[in-house]
Amino acid sequence: DCYSDRGQGYRGKTSITKQGYSCQSWNSQNPHSHPYNSSLYTDDDLSSNYCRNPGGLRSAPWCYTTLSNLSWQSCNITAC
């Protein structure tokens, strides 16, 4: 399981951050509210809590965490 470039095309099923935290579902606004959803980012597969890089805005796949005190983190995925 790896990503190319900035990971915008990554469609794997990793849902854990680099430090081992679970990812918040992209369809959820709890514990972190955010602007990303599957209707706005139709090509980015935001239907679950899998690591993604919607819009290619960050340098690698990432997710919002389920921890209230840590908003987001890069995921435990290596570059190809």
N, CA, C and O of each residue as an XYZ file, in Angstrom:
320
protein
N       0.848     -1.181      0.000
C       0.000      0.000      0.000
C       0.889      1.238      0.000
O       1.624      1.474      0.958
N       0.825      2.024     -1.060
C       1.662      3.215     -1.152
C       0.945      4.274     -1.980
O      -0.065      3.987     -2.623
N       1.468      5.494     -1.963
C       0.866      6.573     -2.741
C       1.902      7.188     -3.674
O       3.103      7.138     -3.408
N       1.425      7.761     -4.762
C       2.286      8.450     -5.728
C       2.062      9.954     -5.628
O       1.007     10.414     -5.192
N       3.069     10.704     -6.039
C       3.001     12.163     -6.021
C       2.586     12.651     -4.633
O       3.232     12.319     -3.639
N       1.521     13.431     -4.566
C       1.036     13.961     -3.286
C      -0.057     13.084     -2.672
O      -0.569     13.391     -1.595
N      -0.408     12.005     -3.347
C      -1.393     11.076     -2.812
C      -2.839     11.423     -3.100
O      -3.737     10.835     -2.496
N      -3.094     12.354     -4.000
C      -4.480     12.699     -4.303
C      -5.218     11.519     -4.929
O      -6.431     11.393     -4.763
N      -4.506     10.660     -5.643
C      -5.121      9.499     -6.261
C      -5.134      8.259     -5.379
O      -5.587      7.203     -5.821
N      -4.650      8.357     -4.150
C      -4.616      7.195     -3.250
C      -6.042      6.746     -2.921
O      -6.868      7.551     -2.492
N      -6.322      5.459     -3.124
C      -7.642      4.904     -2.839
C      -7.555      3.649     -1.978
O      -8.438      2.792     -2.025
N      -6.491      3.546     -1.195
C      -6.342      2.404     -0.301
C      -7.274      2.496      0.893
O      -8.084      3.418      0.991
N      -7.156      1.538      1.797
C      -8.068      1.460      2.935
C      -7.401      1.737      4.271
O      -7.943      1.379      5.317
N      -6.238      2.366      4.253
C      -5.591      2.747      5.507
C      -6.425      3.828      6.183
O      -6.850      4.788      5.540
N      -6.656      3.665      7.485
C      -7.440      4.650      8.241
C      -6.792      4.932      9.593
O      -7.472      5.193     10.586
N      -5.450      4.872      9.605
C      -4.652      5.100     10.811
C      -3.576      6.134     10.489
O      -2.960      6.086      9.425
N      -3.354      7.070     11.414
C      -2.337      8.101     11.201
C      -0.942      7.554     11.491
O      -0.788      6.423     11.951
N       0.061      8.367     11.218
C       1.452      7.964     11.467
C       1.701      7.597     12.921
O       2.543      6.747     13.209
N       0.983      8.225     13.835
C       1.171      7.927     15.257
C       0.162      6.915     15.781
O       0.072      6.700     16.990
N      -0.603      6.288     14.879
C      -1.498      5.208     15.272
C      -2.889      5.622     15.709
O      -3.596      4.828     16.330
N      -3.303      6.848     15.401
C      -4.639      7.303     15.775
C      -5.645      6.948     14.689
O      -5.315      6.938     13.503
N      -6.863      6.659     15.100
C      -7.932      6.357     14.151
C      -8.384      7.612     13.432
O      -8.358      8.711     13.986
N      -8.798      7.430     12.188
C      -9.284      8.551     11.383
C     -10.777      8.770     11.596
O     -11.548      7.821     11.740
N     -11.159     10.024     11.612
C     -12.564     10.417     11.658
C     -13.166     10.201     10.275
O     -12.490     10.408      9.267
N     -14.409      9.793     10.217
C     -15.087      9.645      8.932
C     -15.201     11.003      8.247
O     -15.493     12.007      8.895
N     -14.973     11.032      6.948
C     -15.066     12.281      6.184
C     -16.487     12.823      6.190
O     -16.682     14.027      6.030
N     -17.478     11.966      6.371
C     -18.876     12.405      6.399
C     -19.302     12.912      7.768
O     -20.437     13.358      7.936
N     -18.415     12.849      8.739
C     -18.719     13.298     10.098
C     -18.104     14.670     10.366
O     -17.049     15.004      9.827
N     -18.758     15.441     11.182
C     -18.240     16.741     11.609
C     -17.863     16.698     13.090
O     -17.750     17.736     13.741
N     -17.671     15.502     13.605
C     -17.370     15.330     15.016
C     -16.235     14.324     15.189
O     -16.332     13.233     14.628
N     -15.181     14.617     15.917
C     -15.018     15.796     16.772
C     -14.532     17.049     16.038
O     -14.470     18.119     16.644
N     -14.187     16.945     14.756
C     -13.651     18.109     14.037
C     -14.561     18.486     12.873
O     -14.858     17.656     12.013
N     -14.994     19.725     12.851
C     -15.758     20.194     11.695
C     -14.769     20.558     10.587
O     -13.659     21.016     10.859
N     -15.182     20.351      9.348
C     -14.280     20.561      8.212
C     -15.086     20.772      6.937
O     -16.276     20.458      6.897
N     -14.452     21.298      5.898
C     -15.167     21.599      4.648
C     -15.206     20.452      3.637
O     -15.779     20.610      2.559
N     -14.611     19.308      3.959
C     -14.505     18.220      2.982
C     -15.711     17.293      3.068
O     -16.068     16.836      4.154
N     -16.335     17.015      1.935
C     -17.411     16.034      1.892
C     -17.491     15.442      0.489
O     -16.949     15.993     -0.469
N     -18.172     14.318      0.392
C     -18.193     13.581     -0.870
C     -18.979     14.294     -1.968
O     -18.789     13.984     -3.144
N     -19.852     15.233     -1.623
C     -20.577     15.950     -2.675
C     -19.739     17.073     -3.288
O     -19.917     17.398     -4.462
N     -18.834     17.668     -2.519
C     -17.948     18.704     -3.051
C     -16.700     18.119     -3.703
O     -16.215     18.638     -4.709
N     -16.187     17.044     -3.130
C     -14.966     16.395     -3.630
C     -15.345     15.039     -4.221
O     -14.959     13.993     -3.699
N     -16.094     15.070     -5.299
C     -16.668     13.851     -5.873
C     -15.628     12.858     -6.376
O     -15.906     11.659     -6.419
N     -14.447     13.315     -6.757
C     -13.414     12.419     -7.289
C     -12.457     11.896     -6.225
O     -11.544     11.134     -6.545
N     -12.646     12.287     -4.972
C     -11.677     11.942     -3.932
C     -12.104     10.804     -3.008
O     -11.385     10.503     -2.055
N     -13.247     10.162     -3.253
C     -13.701      8.997     -2.490
C     -13.677      9.254     -0.978
O     -12.927      8.611     -0.243
N     -14.494     10.189     -0.530
C     -14.560     10.535      0.891
C     -15.738      9.859      1.582
O     -16.363     10.451      2.462
N     -16.044      8.633      1.194
C     -17.222      7.946      1.714
C     -16.989      7.222      3.032
O     -17.948      6.740      3.634
N     -15.769      7.129      3.494
C     -15.473      6.402      4.729
C     -14.500      7.225      5.566
O     -14.495      8.454      5.496
N     -13.681      6.545      6.354
C     -12.667      7.246      7.154
C     -11.259      6.950      6.636
O     -10.282      7.089      7.372
N     -11.158      6.546      5.380
C      -9.852      6.216      4.819
C      -9.005      7.465      4.597
O      -9.537      8.550      4.362
N      -7.715      7.309      4.671
C      -6.781      8.412      4.438
C      -6.898      8.878      2.993
O      -6.915      8.070      2.064
N      -6.977     10.172      2.823
C      -7.090     10.773      1.501
C      -6.335     12.098      1.493
O      -5.874     12.569      2.533
N      -6.216     12.684      0.320
C      -5.660     14.028      0.187
C      -6.582     14.812     -0.747
O      -6.226     15.085     -1.894
N      -7.774     15.173     -0.248
C      -8.746     15.844     -1.109
C      -8.209     17.145     -1.692
O      -7.706     18.009     -0.974
N      -8.325     17.260     -2.989
C      -7.835     18.444     -3.673
C      -6.328     18.509     -3.805
O      -5.805     19.454     -4.395
N      -5.611     17.520     -3.266
C      -4.150     17.507     -3.322
C      -3.512     18.652     -2.558
O      -2.424     19.101     -2.918
N      -4.168     19.132     -1.509
C      -3.709     20.315     -0.778
C      -2.542     20.055      0.170
O      -1.786     20.974      0.486
N      -2.390     18.822      0.621
C      -1.286     18.501      1.527
C      -0.256     17.660      0.768
O      -0.463     17.328     -0.399
N       0.827     17.325      1.414
C       1.923     16.632      0.728
C       1.754     15.116      0.666
O       2.514     14.443     -0.030
N       0.769     14.567      1.382
C       0.562     13.118      1.441
C      -0.861     12.845      1.934
O      -1.521     13.756      2.433
N      -1.345     11.601      1.802
C      -2.657     11.273      2.353
C      -2.699     11.551      3.859
O      -1.713     11.354      4.568
N      -3.840     12.005      4.320
C      -4.006     12.407      5.711
C      -5.465     12.191      6.110
O      -6.295     11.786      5.297
N      -5.752     12.470      7.370
C      -7.140     12.426      7.823
C      -7.290     13.257      9.085
O      -6.313     13.589      9.755
N      -8.537     13.582      9.392
C      -8.846     14.162     10.695
C      -8.847     13.017     11.687
O      -9.289     11.916     11.361
N      -8.360     13.261     12.890
C      -8.306     12.200     13.891
C      -9.590     12.176     14.713
O     -10.384     13.115     14.669
N      -9.783     11.109     15.454
C     -10.927     11.009     16.355
C     -10.609     11.604     17.721
O     -11.441     11.560     18.627
N      -9.414     12.158     17.872
C      -9.031     12.810     19.129
C      -9.465     14.273     19.098
O      -9.215     14.972     18.116
N     -10.102     14.732     20.147
C     -10.578     16.116     20.159
C      -9.438     17.127     20.208
O      -9.610     18.267     19.777
N      -8.276     16.726     20.725
C      -7.154     17.666     20.864
C      -6.128     17.579     19.730
O      -5.098     18.251     19.788
N      -6.386     16.772     18.713
C      -5.490     16.672     17.554
C      -6.346     16.657     16.292
O      -6.999     15.661     15.982
N      -6.334     17.755     15.581
C      -7.225     17.924     14.434
C      -6.942     16.923     13.317
O      -7.807     16.113     12.985
N      -5.748     16.966     12.733
C      -5.434     16.090     11.606
C      -3.992     15.627     11.701
O      -3.183     16.180     12.446
N      -3.694     14.590     10.921
C      -2.333     14.068     10.882
C      -2.147     13.292      9.578
O      -3.095     12.716      9.045
N      -0.919     13.286      9.076
C      -0.592     12.454      7.917
C      -0.773     10.993      8.293
O      -0.713     10.630      9.468
N      -0.993     10.167      7.293
C      -1.260      8.753      7.556
C      -0.015      7.883      7.424
O       1.010      8.297      6.881
N      -0.140      6.682      7.933
C       0.952      5.722      7.962
C       1.029      4.980      6.625
O       0.822      3.768      6.557
N       1.330      5.734      5.569
C       1.415      5.194      4.213
C       2.720      5.695      3.602
O       3.056      6.871      3.736
N       3.444      4.823      2.943
C       4.713      5.230      2.341
C       4.516      5.648      0.884
O       3.569      5.221      0.222
N       5.407      6.474      0.410
C       5.405      6.850     -1.005
C       5.900      5.663     -1.827
O       6.747      4.897     -1.366
N       5.381      5.510     -3.028
C       5.789      4.387     -3.890
C       7.186      4.608     -4.451
O       7.693      3.768     -5.195
